[in-house]
Amino acid sequence: MIIAGGEVTPDDVRAGAWQLAQPQLPSFCMLVDLSTAGSEAGRQADPIVKMLAEETAGSTKSLGPIAVLVEDPAQVASTALAELARTRPVRLFNGILEARDWLQRARLQRA
């Protein structure tokens, strides 16, 4: 889980997302929380989703689900989500309880 808070730059957000995309982590359930990082980080949600899609495209591993927690889910383009959804389950949330419940259900479905 990566939680962004306070003053977060676009570079900080991209660095955290890059860590999530590393080859040893794709099978884990992931929660990316950008909801408290302010509007700048919220605007970075779309590029982050795109980067995760690009980093895991063509993977032969079983890829775990990703819940992205944002203040306003409308900030993330549907094309970026569709791209990432080709490689793994992904959903946007604006509440952490719903995101955690969804990740738990997705994890149990994979077992």
Secondary structure, DSSP 8 states (H G I E B T S, - for coil): -EE--SS--HHHHHHHHHHHTSTTSTTS-EEEE-TTSHHHHHHTHHHHHHHHHHHHTT--S----EEEE-S-GGGS-HHHHHHHHTTS-EEEES-HHHHHHHHHHHHHHH-
